[in-house]
Amino acid sequence: MTDQVNWAKKIAALARIGLHYSTNHYDSDRYEQLLDVAAQMLAAAAGAEKDSVRILLERDDGYITPKVDVRGAVFKAGRVLMVREAIDGLWTLPGGWADIGDAPSEAVEREIREESGYEAKAVKLLAVEDRKRRHPPSANDVYKMAFLCDLVGGEARPSAETTEVGWFSEDDLPPLSLSRVTAEQIARWFKHWREPDLPTEFD
């Protein structure tokens, strides 16, 4: 199933790029057909409606590139800050999509503030990772950027996207939203926190 999703995303990306550069309606028609095939494949893999998937695929314009997800690892007294997602009831590090106009550090600091109520300062880029190598299949290709952040103020305050805020030790993690973060990643961020001279990881 993972291979099917990856093939479909590749077809969709090629179709969108083709539509962006196409100069005649014959080629455009062929790329539209390819995009429809990709939507059918992704819908079948996800158990979703093809038309809904097609709408998602059409949101991107121009040359298709991976989206950027930022996550912040904030530590206090040997525990890491986590938020409970309203959408699935599971826990993750604060974070989300980087907004247009934000530097990556600004994006992660904003996400921490909005999702948890705490103020934090990004101090180190921990890793840049290809989402599909560590998480369940997704309709989008995503680069995940993880930052070590210092706690500088604020207080716990859930948001429209989160229902709880908490601090957890490495050996007592809550049920995780695996599309956002894994226990293996959290273990690595704990290691970076303990050993600040470790180099940034990538891929």
C-alpha positions in Angstrom: 0.0 0.0 0.0 2.9 2.4 0.8 4.3 1.9 -2.7 0.9 2.6 -4.3 0.6 5.9 -2.3 4.2 6.9 -3.3 3.5 6.1 -7.0 0.3 8.1 -6.9 1.9 11.1 -5.3 4.7 11.0 -7.9 2.1 10.8 -10.7 0.1 13.7 -9.2 3.3 15.8 -8.9 4.3 15.2 -12.5 0.7 16.0 -13.6 0.6 19.2 -11.7 4.0 20.3 -13.0 2.9 19.3 -16.5 -0.2 21.4 -16.2 1.9 24.4 -15.0 4.2 24.3 -18.0 1.8 23.0 -20.7 1.3 25.3 -23.7 -1.6 23.5 -25.5 -4.9 21.9 -24.5 -3.9 18.4 -25.8 -1.1 18.1 -23.2 -3.3 19.7 -20.6 -6.0 17.1 -21.1 -3.5 14.3 -20.7 -2.1 15.8 -17.5 -5.6 16.2 -16.2 -6.2 12.5 -16.9 -3.0 11.6 -15.0 -4.1 13.7 -12.1 -7.5 11.9 -12.1 -5.7 8.5 -12.0 -3.5 9.7 -9.1 -6.6 10.8 -7.2 -8.3 7.5 -7.8 -5.2 5.6 -6.5 -4.9 7.8 -3.4 -8.6 7.6 -2.7 -8.5 3.8 -2.9 -5.5 3.6 -0.6 -7.2 5.9 2.0 -10.8 4.7 1.7 -11.8 8.2 0.7 -13.9 9.8 -2.1 -11.9 10.5 -5.3 -13.4 13.9 -5.7 -12.2 15.0 -2.3 -8.7 13.8 -3.0 -8.7 15.5 -6.3 -9.6 18.8 -4.7 -6.6 18.4 -2.3 -4.3 17.7 -5.2 -5.5 20.7 -7.1 -4.8 23.1 -4.2 -1.1 23.2 -5.1 -0.1 25.4 -8.0 3.1 25.9 -10.0 6.1 23.5 -9.6 5.2 21.0 -6.9 7.6 20.7 -3.9 7.3 19.2 -0.4 5.4 21.0 2.3 7.2 22.0 5.5 6.1 20.8 8.9 7.8 22.3 12.0 7.9 20.7 15.5 9.3 22.1 18.7 11.0 20.1 21.5 10.7 22.1 24.7 12.1 20.6 27.9 11.6 21.4 31.6 12.9 19.3 34.6 13.6 16.3 32.4 10.2 16.3 30.7 9.2 17.3 27.2 6.2 19.6 26.3 3.4 17.9 24.5 -0.1 18.8 23.3 -3.1 16.6 22.7 -4.6 17.1 19.2 -8.3 17.8 19.0 -8.5 16.1 15.6 -7.4 12.6 16.8 -7.2 12.8 20.6 -3.5 11.8 20.5 -0.4 13.5 21.7 2.4 15.3 19.8 5.1 17.9 20.1 3.7 21.4 19.3 3.9 22.2 15.6 2.3 22.3 12.3 2.7 23.7 8.8 5.1 26.6 8.3 3.2 29.7 7.1 4.2 31.8 4.2 6.3 34.8 5.4 7.6 33.0 8.5 11.2 32.0 9.0 11.3 28.3 10.2 12.2 29.4 13.7 9.4 31.9 13.8 7.0 29.2 12.6 7.9 26.8 15.3 7.8 29.5 18.1 4.3 30.6 16.8 3.0 27.0 16.8 4.3 26.4 20.4 2.6 29.6 21.6 -0.7 28.9 19.7 -1.0 25.2 20.6 0.3 25.2 24.2 0.2 28.7 25.6 3.9 28.6 26.3 6.5 31.0 24.9 9.7 29.4 23.6 12.8 30.4 21.7 14.2 28.1 18.9 17.9 27.5 19.7 18.9 24.6 17.5 17.8 22.8 14.4 17.7 19.1 15.5 16.8 17.5 12.2 15.3 17.9 8.7 13.6 14.6 7.7 11.5 13.2 4.9 8.2 12.4 6.5 7.5 9.3 4.5 10.6 7.5 6.0 9.2 7.6 9.5 5.5 8.1 9.4 2.3 6.6 7.9 1.6 7.4 4.2 0.2 10.9 3.5 -1.3 12.6 0.4 1.5 15.2 0.7 5.3 14.9 0.5 6.6 16.7 3.6 9.9 17.8 5.0 9.8 17.8 8.8 12.0 20.3 10.7 12.5 19.6 14.4 13.8 22.4 16.7 15.2 22.4 20.2 13.5 25.3 22.0 14.1 27.0 25.3 11.1 27.8 27.5 10.9 31.5 28.1 7.5 32.1 29.6 3.7 31.6 29.3 1.5 29.0 30.9 -0.5 25.9 29.7 -3.4 26.9 27.6 -5.1 24.6 25.1 -6.3 26.0 21.8 -8.9 25.3 19.1 -6.5 22.6 17.8 -5.5 21.1 21.1 -7.4 19.9 24.1 -4.7 19.3 26.7 -1.1 20.5 27.4 1.4 18.4 29.4 5.0 17.5 30.3 6.1 13.9 29.9 9.2 12.0 30.7 11.0 9.9 28.1 9.9 6.6 29.6 6.3 7.6 30.2 5.0 9.0 27.0 1.2 9.3 26.2 -0.4 7.7 23.2 1.2 9.4 20.2 -0.2 10.9 17.0 2.2 8.9 14.8 1.5 11.0 11.7 3.1 13.9 13.6 5.8 12.4 15.9 7.1 9.0 16.9 8.7 7.7 20.1 11.9 7.1 18.2 12.1 10.8 17.3 11.3 11.9 20.8 14.1 9.7 22.1 16.5 11.4 19.7 15.4 14.9 20.8 15.9 13.9 24.4 19.4 12.8 23.4 20.1 16.1 21.7 18.8 18.0 24.8 21.3 16.0 27.0 24.1 16.3 24.5 23.8 19.8 23.0 26.9 19.4 20.8 25.4 16.6 18.7 25.1 17.7 15.0 21.9 18.4 13.2 20.5 15.3 11.6 19.0 15.1 8.0 17.2 12.8 5.6 
